[in-house]
């Protein structure tokens, strides 16, 4: 009789322990399912995140907590047509998206960006006015008709040849050592007095383009 009672007690404890473990597993699954997620509708973009270990399946979203500390994204020639969801990468410093199919890119929330390269896409407009730390910007071979770098005081390189730019103002960019505006329909490049007198050797323009203090 005592053996029977002892057996029942042990069996009951084991059963309770098993149930507790099951509850814990369920809670963990629920917590994971309830984690905030960022929509990534472009499958090619999400595939890059999977390849980098930030996601595990193409389902149109990624756990937001997995990407908030990402500082570098190199996604050249990946067939990406949309970067929707990029605004949930607040720590991003370095972004390369050359040779994709982008007609739009919104980096206004990526205020830590220092290096942005989106060459050979189909971009008609890129807003970098919120990127106070931006140092290098490469946008050659797009469809840009303008680029506003007035707020990018630390900009060192601006490479925008083969676009449709008609005017450009670099008078606020005192650190600009590299400028390439070849093959644009512009005729005037607005500069400040120091840039006019001591034009950096790394500046390249078409012969008909002129440096001036004002551009009509």
Secondary structure as UniProt FT lines:
FT   HELIX           2..33
FT   STRAND          37..39
FT   HELIX           43..51
FT   TURN            52..53
FT   STRAND          61..63
FT   HELIX           64..66
FT   TURN            67..69
FT   STRAND          72..74
FT   TURN            76..77
FT   TURN            84..85
FT   HELIX           86..88
FT   TURN            90..91
FT   STRAND          94..96
FT   TURN            108..109
FT   TURN            111..112
FT   STRAND          115..117
FT   TURN            129..130
FT   TURN            132..133
FT   STRAND          136..138
FT   TURN            150..151
FT   TURN            153..154
FT   STRAND          157..159
FT   STRAND          167..169
FT   TURN            171..172
FT   TURN            174..175
FT   STRAND          178..180
FT   TURN            182..183
FT   STRAND          188..190
FT   HELIX           193..197
FT   TURN            201..202
FT   STRAND          203..204
FT   TURN            207..208
FT   STRAND          210..212
//
